Amino acid sequence: MLIIVDQKIPNAAIKKLTEFEEVVEFQTEGIVYEAISGHPDIFFSQIENQLVLAPNLPDVYFQKLKEHKISYVLGEEAVGTKYPASSKYNIVADNDYLIHNFRNTDSKIIQLAEDMDLIQVDQGYTRCNLIPLGNKHYITSDKGVARTLKRFDLEVLYVDPEGIQLPGYKNGFIGGCAGILEKKIFFIGSLNHLKDSNEIKAFLKSQNFEIIELYDGPLFDGGSLIFI
């Protein structure tokens, strides 16, 4: 297994992750704007047990996947420099639903989702803002996403993103701070720096998740932790 992470996340978090699996530090140049240039969830999608990759993912990462005999499907459309073209692969998919702003979604992802229920949201950076926990439970830092999912009778916890770090911006988003491996949820930083910390911990406990905080500092939006 590989863990794909933004190379800009704190070194303490990277070191902690190496205790679990092999870590691949991710970075691109000249494809998207600087703040998200190392965000895996801009280039990697996971849907229906398939890994879908943007065709303009740098070659070095294709080679890494081949070395580890990890299969993948190529998307149809290149990631673009600015939003919304930068959000084509930033989906959330679980056993029941594909959630995204489908005005922006790569067409290969839509094809793979033919047996899934589609939930349209206005937020193109869906994975950045939404953590799917399974069992129809979600955590989001986007109020519009929360309202939409609740209309589908899904259990949603909204959390205020204030205090989440994303260099160059006022704040980042909760989905970009996290990754899930089985019943472990990893956070790039400590939940104690959020005002909704207790609510998040209780919500995760109700779904039997083990919380692993990768270092003691503020949460850092690194474009998700992608476990492959």
KAURTA-V349254 format. One record per backbone hydrogen bond with DSSP energy under -1.0 kcal/mol. CO is the residue of the C=O (numbers start at 1). NH is the residue of the N-H. E is the energy in kcal/mol with one decimal. If there is no record, write none. Layout:
co=(CO:CO)
nh=(NH:NH)
e=(E:E)
This chain:
co=(1:2:3:4:5:6:10:11:12:13:14:16:17:17:22:24:26:33:34:36:39:40:40:43:45:47:50:51:52:53:54:58:59:60:61:62:63:64:65:66:73:81:84:85:87:88:89:90:92:96:97:98:99:100:101:106:107:108:109:111:113:117:119:124:128:129:131:134:136:137:138:139:140:142:143:144:145:146:147:149:149:150:155:157:161:164:165:166:174:175:176:176:177:178:179:181:183:184:185:186:187:187:188:190:191:194:196:197:198:199:200:201:202:204:205:210:212:217:219:220:223:226)
nh=(22:228:24:226:26:9:14:15:16:17:18:19:20:21:3:5:7:36:37:39:42:43:44:54:52:50:47:73:45:75:57:61:63:64:65:66:67:68:70:69:53:33:87:80:90:106:91:127:99:117:94:119:92:121:104:110:111:112:113:114:116:98:100:126:176:141:139:137:155:133:157:131:159:146:147:148:149:150:151:152:154:153:138:140:164:172:221:169:177:178:222:224:188:225:186:184:210:181:212:179:189:214:220:193:194:197:200:201:202:203:204:205:206:209:208:185:187:190:165:222:41:4)
e=(-1.0:-2.9:-3.0:-2.0:-3.9:-1.8:-1.7:-2.7:-1.9:-2.1:-1.6:-1.4:-2.2:-1.6:-2.3:-2.5:-2.4:-1.4:-1.4:-1.7:-1.6:-1.8:-2.5:-2.1:-3.0:-2.0:-2.6:-3.0:-2.7:-3.1:-1.8:-1.6:-2.3:-1.6:-2.0:-2.2:-2.4:-1.3:-2.8:-1.6:-2.6:-1.2:-2.0:-2.3:-1.3:-1.7:-1.8:-1.6:-3.3:-2.0:-2.2:-2.8:-1.9:-1.8:-2.3:-1.4:-2.0:-2.1:-1.2:-1.3:-2.1:-2.4:-1.8:-1.9:-1.8:-1.8:-1.9:-1.4:-2.3:-2.6:-2.4:-3.2:-2.5:-2.3:-2.3:-2.2:-2.5:-2.0:-1.2:-1.2:-1.6:-1.8:-2.4:-2.5:-2.5:-1.9:-3.1:-2.3:-1.4:-1.5:-2.0:-1.8:-2.7:-1.8:-3.1:-2.1:-2.9:-2.5:-2.8:-1.5:-1.9:-2.7:-2.6:-1.5:-2.3:-1.4:-2.3:-2.5:-2.2:-2.3:-2.5:-2.4:-2.0:-2.2:-1.9:-2.9:-2.6:-2.9:-3.1:-1.1:-1.9:-2.8)
